[in-house]
Amino acid sequence: MGLRLVRLVNRGKRNVLDLRLRNVDFSFPNLPGAFDGFTILHLSDLHLDCLAGLSERLAEVISHVFVDLCVLTGDYRFEVEGTAETSNLELAKALPCVRSRLGMVGILGNHDFLEAAFGLEQMGVRMLINSSFEVRQGAESLWLVGLDDPHYYGCDDLPAALKAVPPDAFKILLVHSPEMLREASQAGFDLYLCGHTHAGQICLPWLGPIIRNAACSRRFVRGKWTYEGVQGYTSAGIGASLLPVRFQCPPEVTVIRLKKQESK
């Protein structure tokens, strides 16, 4: 029995290192023409200190991916207490391999303290903590709005984050968890990018995730979805939480391509 358990754990650890690259397209009728074909590398739930070799595997996958922008949607370390020193060392191995024309933008997750933001900014990540950032292409633009963690800390402040954003702007919401669907719809967001759920991390054949770890419907805890006018994507994440294992739930990095929907 003990030997079988050891084998199962070792298999789960190998699954964490089986990092996949996914390509997802989103179409919008109101996307500014200058952003037709715009690509976003979405990295979520990195937890790079959860398992030896994960940082190197992430670096290997992303070093050949060239995008317009990279976004990071929180949870950079494995533990939920202590300093971010170890995770920052692991991040420093992988983030220099990001190939993003317009750099990196990030938010915090429920594993992150404010010190993580300082470390990430030193690595070149523009941190959005209940704030916004305009991305311009020629005379047109879209806006990124980044919130603090709504799941555990409840520090999200959407009205404050939207203060500088024109009401009719094309808006992308970066938030750690898929639990602000109603607020995103009411605020007129076009795209919602998140993670947190790890898509279950441990899933059963045919039944899916054992634990959703989010106060929302099962259909929002993984992959592409829509909700009352908002399109969204919940990443399965890169690392693992609680235990450094995955089953029936491969980790992922995602390349999102924005497309302008042609009028009929």
Stockholm file with secondary structure:
# STOCKHOLM 1.0

chainA/1-264         MGLRLVRLVNRGKRNVLDLRLRNVDFSFPNLPGAFDGFTILHLSDLHLDCLAGLSERLAEVISHVFVDLCVLTGDYRFEVEGTAETSNLELAKALPCVRSRLGMVGILGNHDFLEAAFGLEQMGVRMLINSSFEVRQGAESLWLVGLDDPHYYGCDDLPAALKAVPPDAFKILLVHSPEMLREASQAGFDLYLCGHTHAGQICLPWLGPIIRNAACSRRFVRGKWTYEGVQGYTSAGIGASLLPVRFQCPPEVTVIRLKKQESK
#=GR chainA/1-264 SS CHHHHHHHHHHHHHHHTCCEEEEEEEEETTSCGGGTTCEEEEECCCCGGGSTTHHHHHHHHHTTCEESEEEEESCCCSCSSSCSHHHHHHHHHHGGGCEETTCEEEECCTTCCHHHHHHHHHTTEEECSSEEEEEEETTEEEEEEECCCTTTTCCCCHHHHTTTSCTTSCEEEECSSSCCHHHHHHTTCSEEEECSSGGGSBEETTTEESCCCSSSCGGGSSEEEEETTEEEEECCCSSCSSSSCCBSCCCEEEEEEEEECCCC
#=GC SS_cons         CHHHHHHHHHHHHHHHTCCEEEEEEEEETTSCGGGTTCEEEEECCCCGGGSTTHHHHHHHHHTTCEESEEEEESCCCSCSSSCSHHHHHHHHHHGGGCEETTCEEEECCTTCCHHHHHHHHHTTEEECSSEEEEEEETTEEEEEEECCCTTTTCCCCHHHHTTTSCTTSCEEEECSSSCCHHHHHHTTCSEEEECSSGGGSBEETTTEESCCCSSSCGGGSSEEEEETTEEEEECCCSSCSSSSCCBSCCCEEEEEEEEECCCC
//
